[in-house]
């Protein structure tokens, strides 16, 4: 990653953090303690997830996730890491490449002017580490999209309907 890209990432990160803190401060000034508690809890939860992400020992994947929302105009992605420990060092670059391929394929089937909200979950199931990427929104040519995704060897399965799609990967 070039110096300019690192500075840009920090700038976006700081902007988002300041937005959260200004919102909390606004609720505090209006004496809305319940909202202050709610937004503080949300921020702390986000920071905990961020720590879990960075502790996966996958620097390329972590940077890709942290830059996602500023990189892709039509997609917004949050994440949830439901693992106590995992070491992604051996799959880091491959995983990042696979995720980029998925987004590239999804992008071919988006509607103009629509934002697709999604969630990436990493979890353990039957002693395997798995990933699910879900996006809400209607995709064009759903059967074609599903076929192109299912044919990728790293994808376990794909569910598509009018509300969106879910893509599962077995990681380890």
HELIX and SHEET records of a PDB file:
HELIX    1   1 UNK A    3  UNK A   29  1                                  27    
HELIX    2   2 UNK A   33  UNK A   54  1                                  22    
HELIX    3   3 UNK A   59  UNK A   71  1                                  13    
HELIX    4   4 UNK A   92  UNK A  107  1                                  16    
HELIX    5   5 UNK A  142  UNK A  150  1                                   9    
SHEET    1   A 5 UNK A  75  UNK A  82  0                                        
SHEET    2   A 5 UNK A 116  UNK A 125  1                                        
SHEET    3   A 5 UNK A 128  UNK A 136 -1                                        
SHEET    4   A 5 UNK A 164  UNK A 170 -1                                        
SHEET    5   A 5 UNK A 155  UNK A 161 -1                                        
END                                                                             
